[in-house]
Amino acid sequence: MIELELTPPTFLLQAEALERRLVENHRRMQDIRSKIRILRSGYNGEKTIKYFLDLLPEDKYHIFYGLRLPMGNAFFQIDALLLSQNLILIFDAKNHSGTLRFDKNQLIHEYADNRDVFENPVAQINRHKILLKQLLDYHKVPPIPIENFVTVCKPSTEIIINPGYNEAEYKVKSI
């Protein structure tokens, strides 16, 4: 059963509204369009995960998309969370074209002549797992196993995992 539907991110909707309101030759238009492409790509990756999770029997699972949870004075957000009687699965969507290179400290995305460096998504999902476990413990929810995965949503994306990075070998999956 879908408990929290997937909706477009607020930042994407805001950026698209801003783009519609600015004149074509505005000095920041290219930056805004670049941000929209990034946000839309992430949202499309989340829709890919949703497609596969929605194939599961509704009576056995509870699915939450874009789940934003409090932790102390801050929040953390999970792209997709699947809850069953025996297990919680956390998914983080990556929807990049080109090459993704995973190492213990960072994610390197190469596409055309561009090279961008991001936080390691395996470290991010591990942090989400720890925070979710702390939140469940705080609310005295009986312990339940939690697994987490980075899901690369474009089958044409080349995935390179640095040798010896066994955790990424297990946690990075392509759909």
Backbone as a chain_set.jsonl record, in Angstrom:
{"seq": "MIELELTPPTFLLQAEALERRLVENHRRMQDIRSKIRILRSGYNGEKTIKYFLDLLPEDKYHIFYGLRLPMGNAFFQIDALLLSQNLILIFDAKNHSGTLRFDKNQLIHEYADNRDVFENPVAQINRHKILLKQLLDYHKVPPIPIENFVTVCKPSTEIIINPGYNEAEYKVKSI", "coords": {"N": [[0.843, -1.169, 0.0], [0.61, 2.162, -0.861], [1.75, 4.607, 1.118], [2.714, 7.175, 1.213], [2.585, 9.246, -1.395], [4.489, 9.764, -4.407], [5.59, 12.92, -5.24], [6.265, 15.839, -7.248], [9.358, 17.491, -6.487], [9.371, 20.322, -4.308], [11.284, 22.339, -4.776], [11.804, 21.945, -7.51], [9.317, 22.619, -8.671], [9.207, 25.295, -7.877], [11.454, 26.363, -9.211], [10.707, 25.934, -11.874], [8.464, 27.591, -11.994], [9.689, 30.055, -11.588], [11.28, 30.165, -13.894], [9.298, 30.458, -15.873], [8.439, 33.004, -15.322], [10.49, 34.786, -15.751], [12.236, 36.95, -18.031], [13.427, 35.907, -21.247], [16.145, 36.521, -21.754], [17.288, 36.891, -19.273], [19.899, 37.321, -16.868], [20.384, 35.129, -15.162], [19.069, 33.012, -16.25], [20.188, 30.733, -17.553], [21.438, 29.392, -15.418], [19.2, 28.771, -13.871], [17.793, 27.067, -15.59], [19.621, 24.991, -15.753], [19.569, 24.072, -13.099], [16.923, 23.206, -13.028], [17.055, 21.055, -14.862], [18.691, 19.274, -13.409], [17.15, 18.818, -11.071], [14.807, 17.768, -12.23], [15.822, 15.457, -13.394], [16.551, 13.991, -11.1], [14.008, 13.628, -9.966], [12.839, 12.103, -12.01], [14.353, 9.771, -11.734], [13.432, 8.91, -9.236], [10.819, 8.35, -9.975], [11.273, 6.133, -11.564], [12.109, 4.2, -9.678], [9.695, 4.095, -8.276], [8.006, 2.942, -10.211], [8.86, 0.231, -10.242], [8.545, -0.529, -7.525], [5.815, -0.224, -7.237], [4.845, -2.474, -8.444], [4.761, -4.431, -6.582], [2.892, -6.566, -4.285], [0.128, -4.96, -2.863], [-0.963, -5.546, -0.376], [1.043, -6.502, 1.244], [3.113, -4.743, 1.704], [4.219, -1.504, 2.766], [4.697, 1.566, 1.313], [6.682, 4.428, 1.041], [7.287, 7.509, -0.418], [9.698, 10.039, -0.927], [10.085, 10.601, 1.782], [10.303, 12.632, 4.522], [11.948, 13.039, 7.436], [12.123, 13.925, 10.908], [15.032, 14.706, 12.847], [16.31, 15.462, 15.721], [17.057, 18.838, 15.61], [16.974, 18.969, 12.909], [16.318, 17.588, 9.602], [15.996, 14.59, 7.626], [15.883, 13.111, 4.384], [14.389, 10.503, 2.601], [14.449, 8.872, -0.465], [12.865, 6.626, -1.292], [11.072, 4.354, 0.694], [10.539, 1.123, 1.774], [8.429, -0.791, 3.638], [8.032, -3.743, 5.384], [6.696, -6.565, 7.223], [8.959, -7.779, 8.22], [11.225, -6.38, 7.476], [12.916, -3.348, 6.554], [13.458, -1.404, 3.721], [15.609, 0.93, 2.256], [15.861, 3.208, -0.38], [17.913, 5.044, -2.571], [17.78, 7.132, -5.264], [19.652, 7.448, -8.246], [20.037, 9.186, -11.145], [21.727, 9.585, -13.425], [23.336, 10.259, -16.552], [25.973, 8.878, -18.58], [29.028, 8.248, -16.929], [29.395, 6.852, -13.718], [31.469, 6.968, -11.017], [32.316, 5.292, -8.214], [33.823, 5.804, -5.117], [35.281, 5.441, -1.823], [35.123, 7.964, -0.689], [33.738, 9.731, -2.342], [31.481, 10.465, -5.102], [31.954, 10.414, -8.493], [30.861, 11.971, -11.332], [30.827, 11.695, -14.748], [30.182, 13.115, -17.818], [29.813, 13.71, -21.194], [31.827, 16.436, -21.705], [31.952, 17.128, -19.096], [32.665, 17.019, -15.605], [31.696, 16.154, -12.467], [31.745, 16.246, -8.928], [30.414, 14.564, -6.19], [28.868, 13.998, -2.938], [29.468, 10.805, -1.51], [27.019, 8.525, -2.283], [26.59, 6.085, -1.021], [27.591, 6.454, 1.539], [25.736, 8.363, 2.292], [23.248, 6.928, 2.297], [23.872, 5.128, 4.293], [24.065, 6.849, 6.462], [21.393, 7.679, 6.542], [20.204, 5.268, 7.259], [21.228, 4.894, 9.851], [20.144, 7.17, 11.123], [17.384, 6.664, 10.79], [17.155, 4.306, 12.29], [17.807, 5.328, 14.84], [15.633, 7.061, 15.191], [13.481, 5.246, 15.194], [14.197, 3.746, 17.471], [13.998, 5.759, 19.405], [11.253, 6.145, 19.44], [10.523, 3.79, 20.493], [10.065, 1.557, 18.852], [9.954, -1.831, 18.077], [13.01, -3.595, 17.306], [13.971, -3.922, 13.881], [15.281, -5.357, 10.941], [17.188, -3.283, 8.737], [17.865, -2.463, 5.449], [19.765, -0.927, 2.823], [20.012, 0.759, -0.331], [21.707, 2.115, -3.162], [20.305, 3.162, -6.07], [20.809, 3.009, -9.4], [19.27, 4.501, -11.99], [19.286, 4.655, -14.753], [19.761, 2.481, -17.284], [21.752, 2.696, -19.19], [23.86, 3.946, -18.013], [27.231, 3.894, -17.139], [28.72, 2.124, -14.589], [31.248, 2.393, -12.313], [33.074, 0.942, -9.855], [35.434, 1.536, -7.47], [38.259, -0.618, -7.031], [38.247, -2.885, -4.318], [36.313, -1.614, -2.86], [34.107, -2.927, -1.365], [31.65, -2.627, -0.057], [30.177, -0.865, -1.69], [29.978, -2.478, -3.925], [28.053, -4.251, -3.081], [25.879, -2.579, -2.388], [25.219, -0.807, -4.486], [23.058, -0.721, -7.106], [21.734, -1.381, -10.349], [18.897, -0.558, -12.283]], "CA": [[0.0, 0.0, 0.0], [1.386, 3.393, -0.919], [1.391, 5.433, 2.263], [3.083, 8.545, 0.876], [2.744, 9.286, -2.847], [5.589, 10.518, -4.995], [5.178, 14.204, -5.803], [7.434, 16.591, -7.704], [9.984, 18.258, -5.409], [8.988, 21.732, -4.223], [12.31, 23.161, -5.437], [11.595, 21.835, -8.956], [8.142, 23.426, -9.01], [9.571, 26.701, -7.711], [12.382, 26.744, -10.287], [9.933, 26.004, -13.114], [7.643, 28.803, -11.919], [10.593, 31.182, -11.786], [11.656, 30.182, -15.313], [8.167, 30.978, -16.64], [8.205, 34.41, -15.005], [11.623, 35.623, -16.131], [12.422, 37.191, -19.457], [14.319, 34.91, -21.85], [17.557, 36.905, -21.684], [17.693, 37.192, -17.886], [21.287, 36.885, -16.635], [20.44, 33.868, -14.402], [18.209, 32.004, -16.884], [20.931, 29.496, -17.816], [21.602, 28.734, -14.117], [17.887, 28.242, -13.469], [17.499, 25.906, -16.447], [20.526, 23.918, -15.33], [19.015, 23.544, -11.844], [15.703, 22.468, -13.376], [17.464, 19.765, -15.45], [19.192, 18.421, -12.327], [16.019, 18.437, -10.218], [13.907, 16.91, -13.007], [16.491, 14.17, -13.531], [16.387, 13.289, -9.83], [12.6, 13.244, -9.857], [12.617, 10.993, -12.95], [14.932, 8.584, -11.106], [12.498, 8.466, -8.2], [9.669, 7.744, -10.669], [11.703, 4.799, -12.006], [11.99, 3.331, -8.502], [8.264, 3.944, -8.006], [7.453, 1.986, -11.165], [9.15, -1.14, -9.815], [7.946, -0.805, -6.215], [4.362, -0.315, -7.395], [4.506, -3.812, -8.928], [4.676, -5.336, -5.428], [1.534, -6.73, -3.743], [-0.219, -3.857, -1.958], [-1.348, -5.999, 0.954], [2.199, -6.985, 2.004], [4.135, -3.718, 1.882], [3.878, -0.093, 2.883], [5.72, 2.274, 0.547], [6.719, 5.865, 1.284], [8.162, 8.219, -1.349], [10.056, 11.388, -0.482], [9.81, 10.647, 3.214], [11.135, 13.609, 5.23], [11.819, 12.684, 8.843], [12.867, 14.799, 11.827], [16.068, 14.15, 13.725], [16.773, 16.61, 16.492], [16.622, 20.113, 15.025], [17.143, 18.882, 11.457], [15.524, 16.574, 8.914], [16.649, 13.839, 6.565], [14.884, 12.692, 3.422], [14.611, 9.207, 1.95], [13.757, 8.847, -1.76], [11.817, 5.605, -1.221], [11.198, 3.438, 1.833], [9.613, 0.003, 1.712], [8.263, -1.371, 4.968], [7.295, -5.004, 5.466], [6.669, -7.049, 8.606], [10.251, -8.297, 8.646], [12.365, -5.677, 6.906], [12.769, -2.013, 5.975], [14.416, -1.138, 2.645], [15.791, 2.337, 1.895], [16.399, 3.366, -1.723], [18.315, 6.371, -3.018], [17.813, 7.097, -6.724], [20.639, 8.216, -9.014], [19.527, 9.157, -12.51], [22.738, 10.283, -14.213], [23.842, 9.664, -17.791], [27.433, 8.871, -18.633], [29.761, 7.337, -16.055], [29.426, 7.106, -12.279], [32.612, 6.3, -10.39], [32.131, 5.266, -6.77], [34.915, 5.443, -4.226], [34.843, 5.557, -0.431], [34.969, 9.349, -0.263], [32.958, 10.583, -3.233], [30.925, 9.967, -6.352], [32.388, 11.25, -9.61], [29.981, 11.831, -12.489], [31.422, 12.201, -15.977], [29.254, 13.07, -18.944], [30.335, 14.596, -22.253], [33.09, 17.026, -21.24], [31.745, 17.599, -17.722], [33.051, 16.148, -14.49], [31.171, 16.689, -11.221], [32.044, 15.437, -7.752], [29.323, 14.61, -5.22], [28.992, 13.165, -1.745], [29.285, 9.385, -1.771], [25.647, 8.163, -1.921], [26.596, 4.946, -0.091], [27.719, 7.073, 2.865], [24.468, 9.037, 2.561], [22.218, 5.958, 2.7], [24.267, 4.584, 5.592], [23.662, 7.851, 7.451], [19.932, 7.592, 6.649], [19.896, 4.047, 8.013], [21.536, 5.178, 11.268], [19.158, 8.133, 11.62], [16.093, 5.981, 10.884], [17.232, 3.401, 13.44], [17.723, 6.169, 16.046], [14.261, 7.553, 15.285], [12.651, 4.116, 15.615], [14.552, 3.461, 18.869], [13.448, 6.847, 20.229], [9.816, 5.913, 19.551], [10.382, 2.457, 21.081], [9.616, 0.578, 17.862], [10.804, -3.025, 18.185], [14.05, -3.648, 16.259], [13.663, -4.569, 12.61], [16.425, -5.166, 10.041], [17.112, -2.213, 7.735], [18.837, -2.546, 4.358], [19.728, 0.284, 2.019], [20.615, 0.597, -1.646], [21.774, 3.189, -4.144], [19.722, 2.603, -7.279], [21.124, 3.755, -10.619], [18.011, 4.327, -12.712], [19.457, 4.655, -16.215], [20.523, 1.279, -17.626], [22.891, 3.021, -20.05], [24.91, 4.557, -17.207], [28.354, 3.039, -16.789], [29.002, 2.168, -13.152], [32.596, 1.943, -11.979], [33.305, 0.921, -8.41], [36.875, 1.379, -7.255], [38.631, -1.927, -6.473], [38.322, -2.982, -2.866], [35.175, -0.947, -2.231], [33.153, -4.03, -1.329], [30.328, -2.172, 0.356], [29.495, -0.331, -2.879], [29.657, -3.625, -4.79], [26.821, -4.836, -2.556], [24.779, -1.629, -2.212], [24.894, -0.055, -5.695], [22.314, -1.589, -8.028], [21.194, -0.744, -11.54], [17.597, -1.109, -12.703]], "C": [[0.897, 1.242, 0.0], [0.882, 4.319, 0.181], [1.688, 6.91, 2.02], [3.424, 8.567, -0.607], [3.971, 10.09, -3.256], [5.022, 11.798, -5.606], [6.426, 14.937, -6.288], [8.028, 17.4, -6.553], [9.569, 19.739, -5.474], [9.992, 22.623, -4.935], [12.166, 23.108, -6.96], [10.42, 22.706, -9.385], [8.445, 24.92, -8.902], [10.473, 27.182, -8.85], [11.641, 26.856, -11.619], [9.042, 27.249, -13.136], [8.501, 30.043, -12.152], [10.992, 31.31, -13.256], [10.544, 30.789, -16.166], [7.998, 32.489, -16.468], [9.337, 35.34, -15.441], [11.661, 35.839, -17.642], [13.508, 36.243, -19.971], [15.795, 35.261, -21.684], [18.019, 37.312, -20.283], [19.067, 36.594, -17.615], [21.395, 35.556, -15.887], [19.645, 32.74, -15.06], [18.944, 30.682, -17.116], [21.144, 28.708, -16.513], [20.296, 28.072, -13.673], [17.547, 27.007, -14.293], [18.395, 24.717, -16.099], [20.01, 23.268, -14.044], [17.762, 22.722, -12.114], [16.051, 21.107, -13.968], [17.916, 18.787, -14.37], [18.035, 17.913, -11.472], [15.063, 17.495, -10.948], [14.51, 15.512, -13.179], [16.349, 13.347, -12.245], [14.97, 12.788, -9.638], [12.286, 12.08, -10.797], [13.216, 9.686, -12.414], [14.017, 8.029, -10.031], [11.264, 7.828, -8.823], [10.023, 6.348, -11.178], [11.612, 3.807, -10.849], [10.523, 3.057, -8.208], [7.64, 2.91, -8.944], [7.649, 0.551, -10.671], [8.521, -1.466, -8.462], [6.429, -0.944, -6.307], [3.912, -1.663, -7.951], [4.333, -4.806, -7.78], [3.236, -5.444, -4.927], [1.238, -5.663, -2.686], [-0.488, -4.313, -0.533], [-0.166, -6.444, 1.811], [3.202, -5.897, 2.362], [3.517, -2.339, 2.048], [5.027, 0.669, 2.234], [5.56, 3.776, 0.773], [7.716, 6.481, 0.305], [8.446, 9.617, -0.813], [9.795, 11.6, 0.994], [10.804, 11.57, 3.917], [10.894, 13.42, 6.722], [12.647, 13.612, 9.727], [13.933, 14.018, 12.581], [16.68, 15.332, 14.457], [16.196, 17.884, 15.897], [16.686, 20.108, 13.503], [16.199, 17.815, 10.9], [16.43, 15.796, 7.979], [15.551, 13.286, 5.667], [15.32, 11.422, 2.709], [13.803, 9.198, 0.655], [12.603, 7.853, -1.74], [12.116, 4.68, -0.05], [10.12, 2.379, 1.7], [9.604, -0.653, 3.086], [7.46, -2.655, 4.855], [7.295, -5.43, 6.936], [8.057, -7.396, 9.117], [11.452, -7.454, 8.247], [11.961, -4.277, 6.459], [13.848, -1.876, 4.914], [14.413, 0.353, 2.327], [16.421, 2.373, 0.508], [16.754, 4.829, -1.973], [18.508, 6.299, -4.524], [18.922, 7.977, -7.272], [20.256, 8.063, -10.475], [20.46, 9.94, -13.435], [23.04, 9.513, -15.497], [25.358, 9.653, -17.713], [28.024, 7.824, -17.713], [29.654, 7.802, -14.613], [30.568, 6.288, -11.691], [32.462, 6.437, -8.871], [33.464, 4.967, -6.09], [34.468, 5.773, -2.803], [34.557, 6.99, -0.002], [34.029, 10.175, -1.113], [32.384, 9.796, -4.4], [31.373, 10.934, -7.438], [31.492, 10.928, -10.802], [30.652, 12.477, -13.688], [30.423, 12.014, -17.108], [29.679, 14.133, -19.95], [31.676, 15.14, -21.768], [32.981, 17.538, -19.811], [32.161, 16.547, -16.71], [32.579, 16.819, -13.207], [31.472, 15.706, -10.095], [30.934, 15.658, -6.728], [29.696, 13.817, -3.97], [28.757, 11.71, -2.15], [27.866, 8.986, -1.348], [25.572, 6.937, -1.009], [26.727, 5.469, 1.338], [26.405, 7.75, 3.26], [23.394, 8.042, 3.009], [22.578, 5.283, 4.015], [23.877, 5.544, 6.716], [22.139, 7.807, 7.642], [19.51, 6.368, 7.458], [20.12, 4.269, 9.511], [20.483, 6.115, 11.859], [17.779, 7.492, 11.759], [16.071, 5.041, 12.083], [17.124, 4.187, 14.748], [16.296, 6.666, 16.264], [13.321, 6.436, 15.757], [12.927, 3.738, 17.065], [13.933, 4.495, 19.802], [11.952, 6.639, 20.469], [9.49, 4.497, 20.025], [9.727, 1.449, 20.133], [10.526, -0.636, 17.987], [11.811, -3.091, 17.031], [13.59, -4.437, 15.033], [14.873, -4.35, 11.703], [16.154, -4.065, 9.015], [18.23, -2.439, 6.723], [18.702, -1.292, 3.515], [20.515, 0.087, 0.724], [20.636, 1.916, -2.407], [21.318, 2.567, -5.453], [20.019, 3.512, -8.461], [19.997, 3.453, -11.603], [18.118, 4.39, -14.225], [20.32, 3.455, -16.583], [21.753, 1.568, -18.482], [24.05, 3.653, -19.284], [25.994, 3.528, -16.9], [28.655, 3.228, -15.3], [30.393, 1.595, -12.935], [32.751, 2.052, -10.469], [34.782, 0.635, -8.197], [37.177, 0.031, -6.602], [38.76, -1.864, -4.95], [37.167, -2.308, -2.145], [33.993, -1.918, -2.221], [31.748, -3.598, -0.945], [29.534, -1.627, -0.832], [29.124, -1.456, -3.831], [28.321, -4.242, -4.372], [25.633, -3.872, -2.643], [24.403, -0.838, -3.462], [24.283, -1.01, -6.702], [21.805, -0.768, -9.205], [19.858, -1.386, -11.882], [17.295, -0.656, -14.111]], "O": [[1.836, 1.336, 0.79], [-0.27, 4.753, 0.168], [1.005, 7.786, 2.55], [4.422, 7.984, -1.032], [4.422, 10.978, -2.533], [4.082, 11.751, -6.399], [7.524, 14.684, -5.794], [7.287, 17.939, -5.73], [9.438, 20.317, -6.553], [9.602, 23.564, -5.626], [12.382, 24.116, -7.633], [10.523, 23.451, -10.36], [7.998, 25.714, -9.73], [10.28, 28.273, -9.386], [11.91, 27.764, -12.406], [8.885, 27.885, -14.179], [8.079, 30.974, -12.838], [11.038, 32.413, -13.801], [10.824, 31.557, -17.088], [7.479, 33.169, -17.353], [9.153, 36.556, -15.492], [11.178, 35.014, -18.418], [14.394, 35.832, -19.221], [16.616, 34.364, -21.49], [19.029, 38.0, -20.134], [19.371, 35.493, -18.074], [22.437, 34.906, -15.979], [19.551, 31.643, -14.51], [18.37, 29.616, -16.894], [21.038, 27.481, -16.514], [20.298, 26.952, -13.163], [17.067, 26.011, -13.753], [17.957, 23.568, -16.152], [20.018, 22.043, -13.922], [17.559, 21.67, -11.507], [15.421, 20.106, -13.624], [17.566, 17.607, -14.411], [17.949, 16.72, -11.183], [14.565, 16.535, -10.36], [13.799, 14.509, -13.116], [16.062, 12.151, -12.296], [14.756, 11.658, -9.198], [11.548, 11.168, -10.424], [12.646, 8.614, -12.619], [13.843, 6.815, -9.924], [10.715, 6.874, -8.271], [9.161, 5.47, -11.219], [11.099, 2.701, -11.017], [10.145, 1.92, -7.922], [6.832, 2.089, -8.51], [6.712, -0.247, -10.681], [8.014, -2.572, -8.272], [5.826, -1.697, -5.542], [2.719, -1.966, -7.932], [3.814, -5.904, -7.985], [2.443, -4.522, -5.119], [2.001, -5.487, -1.736], [-0.268, -3.558, 0.415], [-0.348, -6.737, 2.993], [4.051, -6.1, 3.23], [2.435, -2.055, 1.535], [6.192, 0.446, 2.564], [4.457, 4.318, 0.705], [8.856, 6.028, 0.209], [7.55, 10.295, -0.308], [9.335, 12.666, 1.404], [12.008, 11.314, 3.907], [9.782, 13.615, 7.213], [13.737, 14.035, 9.344], [13.764, 12.843, 12.905], [17.461, 16.099, 13.894], [14.985, 17.994, 15.702], [16.473, 21.144, 12.874], [15.397, 17.227, 11.625], [17.495, 16.273, 7.585], [14.436, 13.024, 6.118], [16.464, 11.29, 2.275], [12.606, 9.485, 0.669], [11.485, 8.193, -2.127], [13.259, 4.278, 0.169], [8.94, 2.69, 1.535], [10.65, -1.021, 3.62], [6.358, -2.668, 4.307], [7.837, -4.728, 7.79], [8.311, -7.317, 10.319], [12.579, -7.766, 8.63], [10.826, -4.043, 6.043], [15.012, -2.189, 5.161], [13.357, 0.961, 2.152], [17.392, 1.664, 0.241], [15.992, 5.733, -1.631], [19.307, 5.5, -5.012], [19.112, 9.108, -6.824], [20.159, 6.948, -10.986], [20.025, 10.85, -14.14], [23.005, 8.283, -15.524], [25.953, 10.336, -16.88], [27.596, 6.67, -17.704], [29.802, 8.987, -14.317], [30.622, 5.068, -11.849], [32.478, 7.54, -8.324], [34.148, 4.004, -6.436], [33.386, 6.327, -2.608], [33.818, 7.206, 0.958], [33.558, 11.22, -0.664], [32.742, 8.645, -4.65], [31.187, 12.144, -7.309], [31.379, 9.777, -11.224], [31.002, 13.657, -13.656], [29.894, 10.924, -17.329], [29.878, 15.297, -19.602], [32.574, 14.359, -21.451], [33.834, 18.304, -19.364], [32.022, 15.345, -16.939], [33.01, 17.928, -12.891], [31.453, 14.491, -10.292], [30.561, 16.795, -6.437], [30.681, 13.081, -3.94], [27.943, 11.426, -3.029], [27.534, 9.097, -0.167], [24.584, 6.768, -0.294], [26.05, 4.981, 2.244], [26.009, 7.714, 4.425], [22.702, 8.288, 3.998], [21.689, 4.902, 4.777], [23.421, 5.122, 7.779], [21.652, 7.888, 8.77], [18.567, 6.432, 8.248], [19.294, 3.875, 10.334], [19.989, 5.883, 12.962], [17.077, 7.747, 12.738], [15.08, 4.984, 12.811], [16.426, 3.76, 15.667], [15.809, 6.688, 17.394], [12.469, 6.659, 16.617], [11.996, 3.441, 17.814], [13.408, 4.151, 20.86], [11.443, 6.918, 21.555], [8.341, 4.058, 19.969], [8.94, 0.601, 20.555], [11.748, -0.488, 18.001], [11.5, -2.689, 15.91], [12.92, -5.464, 15.139], [15.439, -3.257, 11.698], [15.044, -3.934, 8.498], [19.395, -2.588, 7.092], [17.643, -0.665, 3.493], [21.516, -0.627, 0.674], [19.712, 2.724, -2.311], [21.875, 1.563, -5.896], [19.543, 4.646, -8.519], [19.793, 2.306, -12.001], [17.118, 4.192, -14.915], [21.498, 3.415, -16.227], [22.695, 0.776, -18.499], [25.118, 3.873, -19.857], [25.698, 2.42, -16.452], [28.821, 4.351, -14.823], [30.682, 0.463, -13.322], [32.579, 3.123, -9.887], [35.314, -0.367, -8.675], [36.44, -0.414, -5.723], [39.309, -0.917, -4.388], [37.057, -2.425, -0.925], [33.022, -1.755, -2.959], [30.766, -4.143, -1.45], [28.342, -1.905, -0.957], [28.077, -1.404, -4.475], [27.552, -4.7, -5.218], [24.514, -4.291, -2.936], [23.329, -0.238, -3.483], [24.912, -1.989, -7.104], [21.484, 0.411, -9.055], [19.701, -2.603, -11.786], [16.25, -1.004, -14.661]]}, "num_chains": 1, "name": "protein.A"}
